[in-house]
Amino acid sequence: MGRHRNEPLGLAARILAGLAIVAALVGAVVGIRALAASPVEPPAIVPLAEMSPVRTPTVRIECLSPTCATVTVRVPAGDVLVHRDMAEGEQVSFYDDELSVVLKDSGAVLVEENGVPRPRGKAGERETFTVERS
């Protein structure tokens, strides 16, 4: 009988082990170089107020009563943005160029047009108006 190798995969296993060692060394060198590089200065912190001006809504409506009867806001001749009752403390804001507003109870809500408070109506009074962005 002739000579036989006992481990036919022995050479492949040694090659893979060698490649793993080389990969680990390369990773270590790259990691050390990355840590040794001069640190990059973080960008300067800019206060939010300086980044962009405060955007004032065209109309803002806040419910002041435990429940506010139907509030409707829509784009004239377009989409209805809100049409529902509101709860106390709830508020909605819209930024469209022109809006039609219908308040079933104008005394129950606080309305701001372009950041300016609108006079409150009487309790139970229905009010309809249009707001244009200034």
C-alpha positions as semicolon CSV with decimal commas, in nm:
position;residue;x (nm);y (nm);z (nm)
1;M;0,000;0,000;0,000
2;G;0,108;0,350;-0,075
3;R;0,133;0,658;0,138
4;H;-0,193;0,841;0,203
5;R;-0,251;1,186;0,345
6;N;-0,469;1,177;0,651
7;E;-0,592;1,540;0,623
8;P;-0,705;1,633;0,270
9;L;-0,847;1,969;0,397
10;G;-0,549;2,054;0,614
11;L;-0,394;2,288;0,358
12;A;-0,723;2,475;0,301
13;A;-0,773;2,518;0,675
14;R;-0,423;2,660;0,713
15;I;-0,481;2,906;0,426
16;L;-0,810;3,026;0,581
17;A;-0,645;3,069;0,920
18;G;-0,368;3,272;0,758
19;L;-0,620;3,494;0,579
20;A;-0,807;3,551;0,907
21;I;-0,485;3,659;1,077
22;V;-0,400;3,897;0,789
23;A;-0,753;4,045;0,800
24;A;-0,726;4,098;1,177
25;L;-0,391;4,273;1,138
26;V;-0,525;4,499;0,860
27;G;-0,827;4,585;1,077
28;A;-0,603;4,669;1,371
29;V;-0,379;4,893;1,159
30;V;-0,677;5,076;1,008
31;G;-0,834;5,121;1,353
32;I;-0,516;5,256;1,508
33;R;-0,465;5,500;1,220
34;A;-0,824;5,620;1,251
35;L;-0,783;5,685;1,622
36;A;-0,446;5,855;1,574
37;A;-0,579;6,092;1,307
38;S;-0,643;6,448;1,420
39;P;-0,999;6,488;1,548
40;V;-1,243;6,673;1,326
41;E;-1,394;6,978;1,491
42;P;-1,769;6,952;1,526
43;P;-1,969;7,219;1,344
44;A;-2,051;7,530;1,544
45;I;-2,382;7,513;1,725
46;V;-2,626;7,766;1,585
47;P;-2,925;7,855;1,804
48;L;-3,256;7,752;1,652
49;A;-3,374;8,113;1,648
50;E;-3,090;8,206;1,413
51;M;-3,144;7,910;1,181
52;S;-3,486;8,005;1,053
53;P;-3,746;8,263;1,141
54;V;-4,051;8,150;1,336
55;R;-4,323;8,052;1,094
56;T;-4,654;8,208;1,193
57;P;-4,965;8,015;1,089
58;T;-5,223;8,180;0,867
59;V;-5,486;8,072;1,118
60;R;-5,461;7,904;1,458
61;I;-5,768;7,790;1,647
62;E;-5,766;7,678;2,011
63;C;-6,063;7,531;2,196
64;L;-6,126;7,704;2,531
65;S;-6,443;7,517;2,639
66;P;-6,476;7,154;2,750
67;T;-6,609;7,087;2,399
68;C;-6,614;7,319;2,100
69;A;-6,886;7,267;1,843
70;T;-6,792;7,199;1,484
71;V;-6,489;7,387;1,354
72;T;-6,444;7,385;0,976
73;V;-6,134;7,509;0,794
74;R;-6,091;7,466;0,421
75;V;-5,903;7,602;0,125
76;P;-6,153;7,812;-0,077
77;A;-6,288;7,598;-0,362
78;G;-6,059;7,320;-0,243
79;D;-5,985;7,064;0,026
80;V;-6,151;7,055;0,368
81;L;-5,864;7,061;0,618
82;V;-6,068;7,008;0,934
83;H;-6,441;6,959;1,001
84;R;-6,503;6,831;1,354
85;D;-6,568;6,909;1,718
86;M;-6,263;6,994;1,927
87;A;-6,178;6,922;2,292
88;E;-6,058;7,173;2,553
89;G;-5,694;7,273;2,498
90;E;-5,683;7,121;2,150
91;Q;-5,550;7,347;1,877
92;V;-5,506;7,338;1,502
93;S;-5,282;7,555;1,283
94;F;-5,277;7,599;0,905
95;Y;-5,027;7,773;0,680
96;D;-5,211;7,798;0,345
97;D;-5,226;8,130;0,156
98;E;-5,604;8,163;0,196
99;L;-5,845;7,979;0,423
100;S;-6,220;7,979;0,483
101;V;-6,321;7,927;0,847
102;V;-6,662;7,838;0,990
103;L;-6,709;7,830;1,368
104;K;-7,036;7,686;1,498
105;D;-6,968;7,846;1,841
106;S;-6,730;8,141;1,802
107;G;-6,736;8,214;2,176
108;A;-6,578;7,878;2,260
109;V;-6,256;7,920;2,063
110;L;-5,956;8,150;2,046
111;V;-5,862;8,239;1,688
112;E;-5,537;8,398;1,570
113;E;-5,505;8,536;1,217
114;N;-5,139;8,564;1,111
115;G;-5,039;8,570;1,480
116;V;-5,292;8,840;1,576
117;P;-5,579;8,739;1,807
118;R;-5,924;8,780;1,654
119;P;-6,201;8,917;1,882
120;R;-6,404;8,633;2,034
121;G;-6,764;8,600;1,933
122;K;-7,061;8,550;2,163
123;A;-7,132;8,207;2,309
124;G;-7,331;7,996;2,061
125;E;-7,281;8,248;1,777
126;R;-7,195;8,105;1,434
127;E;-6,917;8,290;1,253
128;T;-6,779;8,259;0,899
129;F;-6,472;8,442;0,770
130;T;-6,179;8,417;0,529
131;V;-5,815;8,461;0,628
132;E;-5,536;8,555;0,386
133;R;-5,167;8,504;0,463
134;S;-4,991;8,832;0,530
